[in-house]
Amino acid sequence: MPIDKNKQERFSILNECLRDSHRRYHYDTLLEEVNRQLTKRDLPCISIRTLKNDINQMVNEYDVELDDTLWDQKQKVLRYADLSDSIYKTSKIETTILKQTIDMLINMEEPHPLQFDYVRLCLQQILKNRHINIDNAMISFSDNLDHKGREHFLDLCKYIMDKQTIRISYLTYSGNAINADVFPYCLKQYNERWFLIGRQKEYTNLTNYALDRIEKIEESSVKYQETTVDFSTYFDDIIGVTKNTSRKTEDIYLKISAERYPYIATKPLNPYQKLIKDMSNDEYKVIKIPLIANLELEGLILFYGSDIEVLKPEWLRNKIANRLSDALAKYNKN
């Protein structure tokens, strides 16, 4: 019997959750995560009963097995017994057809857009039995890539997939040229620019490098060090790409003008923004976003000008006010 589209989406979400070794889902937290993902896809939320029925159907019809040994006190932890298991399995015939198709794509000689080149690179890696964690947000296309730094994109994709340390020549925003050995982990697009997220051997924190400021990339002999960071959630509590892990997440309260709010409601500043109804009226709306404040957040607030006002926390409100005051003083001086 064919499965309806909504159930297919739920199965896809559940499949990834049950393969996640970094989280310990119980029925209530799993339901919360599934409904969060469904909401992002504009699909209806489900009940705990539907969730249990879905899991039972996946186990019975797709030959996957849950780990019955995992418990948190009296709550069962929901996870596949074999984390490499999946409801998406291919038969020998399907595998043969897939390989033939891949061979055909790889042997095509005419030029292709960069997105298609990336797909071909992924397919080549699959043929080499290399793990490509696309679902972990290693790379996310959201615009065309016809800008400075594009020439590095595919090379960086391959280095990330191959887990190869690289040595980059980089021009900082202050104009200083640096050379550094970097473990590349993720490519992230923000504000129509692409950034490499990686770590230098000498540091524990991640660093981002704008692709349009990378002068040169080459392989490094430094042994590659993997990361435990889950990039599918790493950017959830920030705007942009800069994350100061020494700071804690704070509830940021923003007052939005009534004219601007419809735009921000349909294109959220962050997936977790929430309308605070008892603080809103016909003239303005108040939203709350759990974030680690950074320069990208400050820049976004300043970009909207008088349409956005910081209500809380007080230190951020004062900082934005000081930046506006400094800018006004500079303008008047000129």
C-alpha positions as CSV (number, residue, x, y, z in Angstrom):
1,M,0.0,0.0,0.0
2,P,1.5,3.4,-1.0
3,I,2.4,5.8,1.8
4,D,1.0,9.3,1.8
5,K,3.3,12.2,1.4
6,N,3.0,13.4,5.1
7,K,3.8,9.9,6.4
8,Q,6.9,9.8,4.1
9,E,8.1,13.0,5.5
10,R,7.5,11.7,9.1
11,F,9.4,8.5,8.3
12,S,12.3,10.5,6.9
13,I,12.5,12.6,10.1
14,L,12.2,9.6,12.3
15,N,14.8,7.7,10.4
16,E,17.4,10.4,11.0
17,C,16.4,10.8,14.7
18,L,16.7,7.1,15.3
19,R,20.2,7.1,13.7
20,D,21.4,10.0,15.8
21,S,24.1,8.8,18.3
22,H,24.4,12.3,19.9
23,R,20.9,12.5,21.3
24,R,18.9,10.3,23.6
25,Y,15.3,10.6,22.5
26,H,12.4,9.5,24.7
27,Y,8.8,9.4,23.3
28,D,8.1,13.0,24.5
29,T,11.4,14.5,23.2
30,L,11.1,12.6,19.9
31,L,7.6,13.8,19.4
32,E,8.8,17.4,20.1
33,E,11.6,17.1,17.5
34,V,9.4,15.4,14.9
35,N,6.7,18.2,15.2
36,R,9.4,20.8,15.1
37,Q,10.7,19.4,11.8
38,L,7.1,19.0,10.4
39,T,6.4,22.7,11.3
40,K,9.4,23.8,9.4
41,R,8.1,21.9,6.4
42,D,4.6,23.4,6.8
43,L,3.1,20.0,7.6
44,P,0.6,19.2,10.4
45,C,1.9,18.1,13.8
46,I,1.1,14.6,15.1
47,S,0.1,13.0,18.4
48,I,2.0,10.6,20.5
49,R,-0.3,7.8,19.3
50,T,0.6,8.5,15.6
51,L,4.3,8.7,16.5
52,K,4.2,5.2,18.1
53,N,2.2,3.8,15.1
54,D,4.8,5.3,12.7
55,I,7.7,3.7,14.6
56,N,5.9,0.3,14.7
57,Q,5.2,0.4,11.0
58,M,8.8,1.3,10.2
59,V,10.1,-1.6,12.4
60,N,7.6,-4.1,10.8
61,E,7.8,-3.1,7.2
62,Y,11.4,-1.9,6.7
63,D,13.3,-4.5,8.7
64,V,14.9,-2.0,11.1
65,E,15.5,-2.9,14.8
66,L,15.4,-0.7,17.8
67,D,17.9,-1.0,20.6
68,D,16.0,-2.5,23.6
69,T,19.0,-2.1,26.0
70,L,19.0,1.7,26.2
71,W,17.1,3.3,29.1
72,D,17.2,6.6,31.0
73,Q,16.0,5.5,34.5
74,K,12.5,4.2,33.5
75,Q,12.3,5.9,30.1
76,K,13.2,3.9,27.0
77,V,15.7,5.5,24.7
78,L,14.6,5.3,21.1
79,R,17.5,4.5,18.7
80,Y,18.4,2.0,16.1
81,A,20.3,-1.0,17.3
82,D,22.6,-0.5,14.3
83,L,23.2,3.2,13.8
84,S,24.1,2.5,10.1
85,D,20.6,1.0,9.6
86,S,18.1,2.9,7.6
87,I,14.6,2.5,6.1
88,Y,16.2,3.6,2.8
89,K,17.9,0.5,1.4
90,T,18.6,-0.3,-2.2
91,S,18.3,-3.7,-3.9
92,K,21.1,-5.2,-6.0
93,I,19.3,-4.2,-9.2
94,E,18.8,-0.6,-7.9
95,T,22.4,-0.4,-7.0
96,T,23.5,-1.6,-10.4
97,I,21.2,1.0,-12.1
98,L,22.6,3.7,-9.7
99,K,26.2,2.8,-10.6
100,Q,25.5,2.9,-14.3
101,T,23.8,6.3,-14.0
102,I,26.8,7.6,-11.9
103,D,29.3,6.3,-14.5
104,M,27.4,8.1,-17.2
105,L,27.3,11.4,-15.2
106,I,31.0,11.2,-14.4
107,N,32.0,10.6,-18.0
108,M,30.0,13.6,-19.3
109,E,32.5,16.1,-20.7
110,E,30.4,19.2,-21.3
111,P,30.5,22.0,-18.6
112,H,27.9,22.1,-15.8
113,P,26.8,24.6,-13.2
114,L,28.7,24.4,-9.9
115,Q,25.7,22.8,-8.1
116,F,25.8,19.9,-10.6
117,D,29.6,19.6,-10.3
118,Y,29.0,19.2,-6.5
119,V,26.5,16.4,-7.1
120,R,28.9,14.6,-9.4
121,L,31.6,14.9,-6.7
122,C,29.2,13.4,-4.1
123,L,28.5,10.5,-6.5
124,Q,32.1,9.8,-7.0
125,Q,32.7,9.7,-3.3
126,I,29.8,7.2,-2.9
127,L,31.4,4.9,-5.4
128,K,34.5,5.0,-3.3
129,N,32.4,4.0,-0.3
130,R,33.1,7.2,1.6
131,H,30.6,8.5,4.0
132,I,29.0,11.9,3.0
133,N,26.9,13.4,5.7
134,I,24.8,15.7,3.7
135,D,22.0,15.6,6.3
136,N,24.4,17.0,8.8
137,A,24.4,20.3,7.0
138,M,27.9,20.0,5.7
139,I,26.9,22.1,2.7
140,S,23.7,24.0,1.9
141,F,22.9,25.6,-1.4
142,S,20.7,28.7,-1.2
143,D,21.8,31.0,-4.0
144,N,24.0,31.1,-7.1
145,L,27.7,30.8,-6.5
146,D,28.9,33.2,-9.2
147,H,31.1,35.4,-7.0
148,K,34.7,35.7,-5.7
149,G,35.8,32.6,-3.9
150,R,33.8,30.2,-6.1
151,E,37.0,28.7,-7.4
152,H,37.6,27.2,-4.0
153,F,34.2,25.7,-3.4
154,L,34.6,22.2,-5.0
155,D,38.1,21.7,-3.7
156,L,36.8,22.5,-0.2
157,C,33.9,20.1,-0.7
158,K,36.4,17.3,-1.5
159,Y,38.7,18.1,1.4
160,I,35.8,17.9,3.8
161,M,34.6,14.6,2.4
162,D,38.1,13.2,2.3
163,K,38.8,14.5,5.9
164,Q,42.0,16.1,4.6
165,T,43.8,18.8,6.5
166,I,44.5,21.9,4.4
167,R,46.9,24.8,4.5
168,I,45.3,28.1,3.5
169,S,46.6,31.5,2.8
170,Y,44.1,33.9,4.1
171,L,43.7,37.7,4.0
172,T,42.0,38.9,7.2
173,Y,39.6,41.8,7.4
174,S,42.3,44.0,8.8
175,G,44.5,43.3,5.7
176,N,46.9,40.9,7.4
177,A,48.0,37.8,5.4
178,I,48.1,34.5,7.4
179,N,49.0,30.9,6.6
180,A,47.3,28.3,8.7
181,D,46.8,24.5,8.8
182,V,43.0,24.0,9.1
183,F,40.8,20.9,9.7
184,P,37.8,21.7,7.3
185,Y,34.4,20.6,8.6
186,C,31.6,22.6,7.0
187,L,30.6,25.1,4.3
188,K,28.0,27.6,5.3
189,Q,26.3,30.3,3.3
190,Y,25.2,33.5,5.0
191,N,24.2,36.9,3.6
192,E,25.1,35.8,0.0
193,R,28.7,34.8,1.1
194,W,30.2,31.4,1.7
195,F,32.3,30.5,4.7
196,L,34.5,27.6,5.6
197,I,34.0,26.4,9.2
198,G,37.1,24.6,10.5
199,R,39.6,24.5,13.3
200,Q,43.3,25.2,13.5
201,K,45.4,22.6,15.3
202,E,46.5,25.1,18.0
203,Y,43.0,26.0,19.1
204,T,40.0,24.2,20.5
205,N,37.3,26.6,19.1
206,L,36.0,26.7,15.5
207,T,36.9,29.5,13.2
208,N,35.1,30.7,10.0
209,Y,36.9,31.8,6.9
210,A,35.2,33.8,4.1
211,L,35.8,32.0,0.8
212,D,36.4,35.3,-1.0
213,R,39.3,36.0,1.4
214,I,41.1,32.7,0.8
215,E,44.1,33.3,-1.5
216,K,45.3,29.8,-1.8
217,I,44.5,26.2,-0.6
218,E,46.8,23.2,-0.6
219,E,46.9,19.8,1.2
220,S,48.7,19.7,4.5
221,S,50.7,16.9,6.0
222,V,49.2,17.6,9.5
223,K,47.1,14.7,10.7
224,Y,43.4,15.4,10.4
225,Q,41.4,15.7,13.6
226,E,37.7,15.1,13.4
227,T,35.0,17.1,15.3
228,T,32.2,16.1,17.5
229,V,30.1,19.1,16.5
230,D,26.8,18.4,15.0
231,F,26.4,21.0,12.2
232,S,22.7,20.2,11.7
233,T,22.1,22.0,15.0
234,Y,25.3,24.1,15.5
235,F,23.8,27.2,13.9
236,D,20.4,27.0,15.6
237,D,21.2,29.5,18.3
238,I,23.1,32.1,16.3
239,I,22.6,34.5,13.4
240,G,25.2,34.0,10.7
241,V,28.3,31.9,11.2
242,T,30.2,33.3,14.3
243,K,29.7,31.4,17.5
244,N,31.3,32.4,20.8
245,T,31.0,29.2,22.8
246,S,32.0,31.0,26.0
247,R,28.7,32.8,25.9
248,K,25.4,31.3,26.9
249,T,22.2,31.4,25.0
250,E,19.9,34.3,26.0
251,D,16.3,35.2,25.2
252,I,16.5,38.2,22.9
253,Y,13.3,40.2,22.9
254,L,12.8,42.4,19.8
255,K,10.1,44.9,19.1
256,I,9.1,44.9,15.5
257,S,7.0,47.6,13.7
258,A,3.6,46.5,12.4
259,E,4.7,47.4,8.9
260,R,7.8,45.2,9.1
261,Y,6.5,42.3,11.0
262,P,4.6,40.4,8.2
263,Y,8.0,40.2,6.4
264,I,9.8,38.8,9.5
265,A,6.9,36.5,10.2
266,T,7.2,34.9,6.8
267,K,11.0,35.0,6.6
268,P,12.1,34.5,10.2
269,L,15.3,35.9,11.6
270,N,15.8,32.5,13.2
271,P,13.8,29.3,13.0
272,Y,13.1,29.5,16.8
273,Q,11.7,33.0,16.9
274,K,8.4,33.2,18.8
275,L,5.7,35.8,18.8
276,I,4.9,37.1,22.4
277,K,1.2,37.9,22.1
278,D,0.7,39.5,25.5
279,M,3.5,42.0,24.7
280,S,2.2,42.8,21.2
281,N,-0.5,45.1,19.8
282,D,-1.7,46.7,16.5
283,E,1.3,49.1,16.4
284,Y,4.1,46.6,16.9
285,K,4.9,43.0,17.6
286,V,7.4,41.5,20.1
287,I,9.3,38.3,19.3
288,K,11.6,36.3,21.4
289,I,14.6,34.3,20.0
290,P,17.0,32.2,22.1
291,L,20.4,33.2,20.7
292,I,24.0,33.6,21.5
293,A,24.6,37.3,20.5
294,N,27.2,38.0,17.9
295,L,28.2,40.7,15.5
296,E,25.9,39.3,12.8
297,L,22.9,39.8,15.1
298,E,23.9,43.3,15.9
299,G,24.4,44.0,12.1
300,L,21.0,42.6,11.4
301,I,19.3,44.7,14.0
302,L,21.0,47.8,12.7
303,F,20.1,46.9,9.1
304,Y,16.4,47.2,10.0
305,G,16.8,50.6,11.5
306,S,13.8,52.0,13.3
307,D,11.7,48.9,12.5
308,I,13.4,46.9,15.2
309,E,14.1,47.8,18.8
310,V,15.9,45.6,21.3
311,L,13.9,45.3,24.5
312,K,16.0,42.6,26.3
313,P,18.7,41.9,27.4
314,E,19.7,45.3,28.7
315,W,23.4,45.0,27.8
316,L,22.5,44.3,24.1
317,R,20.0,47.2,24.1
318,N,22.7,49.5,25.4
319,K,25.3,48.3,22.9
320,I,23.0,48.9,20.0
321,A,22.1,52.3,21.3
322,N,25.8,53.2,21.7
323,R,26.6,52.0,18.1
324,L,23.7,54.2,16.8
325,S,25.0,57.1,18.9
326,D,28.6,56.7,17.6
327,A,27.3,56.5,14.0
328,L,25.2,59.6,14.4
329,A,28.2,61.5,16.0
330,K,30.4,60.5,13.1
331,Y,27.8,61.6,10.6
332,N,27.4,65.0,12.3
333,K,31.1,65.4,12.4
334,N,31.4,64.9,8.7
